[in-house]
Structures are given as C-alpha cells and as structure tokens.
Amino acid sequence: MAAATLARRIGRSGVLPLCCRLPAWDRAARPPPGPAQPPGLPLAPCRSFSNNKIQVELDESSGVAMMKFKSPPVNSLSLEFLTEFSISLEKLENNKACRGVIITSALPKIFSSGLDITEMCGKSIEHYTEFWRAVQEMWLRLYGSNMVTVAAVNGSSPAGGCLVALSCDYRIMAENPKFSIGLNEAQLGIVAPFWFKDTFVNVVGHRIAERSLQLGSLHPAPEALKLGLVDELVPEEKLMEKAAAVMAQWLALPDHARQLTKTMMRKAVLDRLVAHREEDIKNFISFVSKESIQKSLRMYMEMLKKRKS
Ligand SMILES: CCCCC/C=C\C/C=C\C=C\CC(=O)SCCNC(=O)CCNC(=O)[C@H](O)C(C)(C)COP(=O)(O)OP(=O)(O)OC[C@H]1O[C@@H](n2cnc3c(N)ncnc32)[C@H](O)[C@@H]1OP(=O)(O)O
C-alpha cells in the first residue's frame, strides 16, 4: 500500500482499520527474495524513507532495514511518533525485499524515553482514545511482525521504550552501566497494561517480571543482562556490527519455519489484546482521567524538570 494511501487510511486516529490488512501474525510466510522470486517482478519502492521522527534505510542485497528513531530530545512516543512508527513498519512488512529490521536510536544516550507523558496529561477523552489506539497499533505491528526484529539499544529505555525493545526478537544493549531499561510505570504512579506485562513475562519469566513491575525497576545494562531482559551487552562502538551479525544469523534460517514458530510463541498474547482492544482503551481512559493519576503524572514531569536544574 502506498504511503500516502496508508497515511490517509490511518488518518487522525493513528490506526489502520483492521479491515485494511491481515495482521502480520496471520499472514502466510513470504518466500525469500532473490532467486526464488519471478524474474522481472518489481520490488516495492521503499529503499529509504524518512519522516520527522524516524529514518529507515533498506539494504536490498541483504534484505535488512535499519530503522533509527530521531525525535529529540528523548524519542518520546507521541501520537505523531507512534503513527510514523506504525507506517514505517507497515511499509517494510509489505516490501518483499525486506526480511529483517534493526531498530536503534539516532540520538546519543537515549533509545526511547517511553510514552510521551504530555499526551496523557490534561487532554480530552477523544485524544486519549486516539493516543492509546496508536500505542496498541504500534505494539500489534511490532510484536506481530513477520520480519526478524533486532533492537540495538544504544541508550536508556524506560517503560514504552522498554516495550519496543521487548517486542523485538533479540535485544543487544550498549554495555554502559549508565543506560537503564525496564517497565518503571509504578514509579510514575501508573500501571503497565496487561499486554506490556505479558510481553515482559514472555521475555524474563513470571517471577522476575512480577518483582520488577511491582518495584517499577529500571535496570542498569549489566543487571538487565543478568535478568535476561536483554540478550547481550557489547561495547557501544560494536553495537551495530553485532546487530548486523545477529540479524544475518537469524536470516540464515528459512523464513517460513521461523515465522510460523514466532507466531506459535506470540499468538496467544497478541490475540488477547485484539479480543479486548476496546475494553483496554476504556480502561486506559478511566485510569488516566482520574485526578489522582493526573496529579502523579504532573508531579513526575516536574521532578524531571527539577532534576535538570
Ligand atoms: C488497572 C488498569 C490499568 C490500565 C492502565 C493503562 C495504561 C497505563 C498508562 C500508561 C503507560 C505508560 C508507559 C510509559 O511509557 S510512561 C513514560 C515513562 N517514561 C519515563 O519514566 C522516562 C522519563 N524520562 C527520563 O527518565 C529522562 O528524561 C531520560 C532518562 C529518558 C533522559 O534523561 P536526560 O537527562 O537526557 O533528559 P531530560 O532532561 O530528563 O529530558 C529532556 C526533556 O524531555 C522531557 N521528557 C523526558 N521523558 C519524557 C516523556 N516520557 N514524555 C514527555 N517528555 C519527556 C523532559 O521533561 C525534558 O523536558 P524539558 O525540561 O526539556 O522541557
């Protein structure tokens, strides 16, 4: 689907109508590009594209795309960012030449600061609906992607930023102990929704997830490795090289076998959100509309600003 058409269909809601496409986890496995492809079949025209928030470059010879978050100061996941993220994933997913994507940040020291807190403060119910739908859409696309997804975590990655990394197939983090990662929602006085929790449990197991979620822990990189929250630590200057090597290893397998296995592992969790999407939006709205929650979020933002001065 052309980008302009996609953007029009997404519209202000930030969401692709479900009738527009099959979810990635229900699609048939794609044949690998290259010799198996009928000669003369044109490849989808998306070698490189970028928008205000995200830059994507696809190397058609390897089938690997590099996606870089570039939304200063901290790559917070605003409605606009989430919409661009979903559009970028959709473009790659629909491009037969693309088999894998490495997700990283173009900013120093920050992978992503998580959901943009200002989107959850003092806004209308319509806005909360649109925002939360966009958060869901991003996760459904990323967690349900048929592509190999590798997170090259080159900076701190709290809450929604951690969710992005957790939703990938493999996480490599720069071994800087100043960089931390985790679902720290409880520290903000808010609660990670069930599908954040499910994604976390699927990576680290129930006990570690329970303790970490209740405490709202942000784990420095070495601790994140011990907990299994990331798969590997490497010196920062080796991060992209390592990500490319891991990607090549995963792409050496036949797509159909890997994709069907991924679907088998993730389907129950994806289906749970798909079945309860509207209820989840209602829960978010009633939660975030509470005066006590608004107060907690405002205090947290003030704390961030004070810490700076
Ligand atoms: C029972 C039913 C339950 C249903 C519940 C349903 C839903 C729950 C709801 C929501 C779930 C939310 C998940 C989230 O992702 S919440 C976001 C959590 N994020 C954080 O806690 C990160 C906060 N930020 C930081 O810790 C630091 O900024 C960071 C380490 C990322 C970077 O530090 P640095 O020193 O480099 O930069 P700062 O000076 O702190 O920040 C620069 C600038 O950016 C602003 N900012 C930072 N993070 C955010 C953010 N997430 N959203 C919006 N704005 C952010 C910061 O305030 C500074 O602004 P300014 O002072 O320059 O104006």
The ligand as an ORCA input file, in Angstrom:
! r2SCAN-3c Opt
* xyz 0 1
  C      -5.718     -1.195     36.188
  C      -5.922     -0.682     34.796
  C      -4.653     -0.108     34.254
  C      -4.799      0.475     32.927
  C      -3.596      1.309     32.693
  C      -3.416      1.665     31.361
  C      -2.374      2.364     30.976
  C      -1.247      2.879     31.779
  C      -0.700      4.097     31.205
  C       0.450      4.368     30.663
  C       1.657      3.622     30.492
  C       2.769      4.335     30.214
  C       4.077      3.812     29.851
  C       5.128      4.892     29.659
  O       5.934      4.770     28.774
  S       5.148      6.248     30.676
  C       6.658      7.106     30.341
  C       7.751      6.666     31.243
  N       8.972      7.308     30.936
  C       9.858      7.695     31.857
  O       9.678      7.489     33.023
  C      11.093      8.404     31.353
  C      11.205      9.763     31.925
  N      12.397     10.414     31.422
  C      13.659     10.213     31.931
  O      13.867      9.426     32.817
  C      14.734     11.007     31.308
  O      14.181     12.079     30.604
  C      15.640     10.193     30.355
  C      16.494      9.196     31.142
  C      14.829      9.478     29.294
  C      16.594     11.203     29.631
  O      17.289     11.970     30.581
  P      18.027     13.308     30.126
  O      18.678     13.864     31.336
  O      18.870     13.041     28.941
  O      16.858     14.260     29.591
  P      15.823     15.106     30.456
  O      16.401     16.443     30.704
  O      15.340     14.331     31.615
  O      14.609     15.224     29.418
  C      14.642     16.134     28.304
  C      13.255     16.673     28.101
  O      12.387     15.609     27.722
  C      11.272     15.549     28.608
  N      10.858     14.131     28.730
  C      11.609     13.099     29.134
  N      10.900     11.956     29.079
  C       9.677     12.270     28.632
  C       8.498     11.523     28.371
  N       8.439     10.178     28.532
  N       7.416     12.174     27.924
  C       7.446     13.507     27.730
  N       8.537     14.286     27.968
  C       9.639     13.677     28.405
  C      11.806     16.116     29.910
  O      10.767     16.551     30.734
  C      12.651     17.250     29.376
  O      11.792     18.294     29.010
  P      12.235     19.836     29.167
  O      12.514     20.035     30.626
  O      13.458     19.996     28.328
  O      11.058     20.621     28.689
*
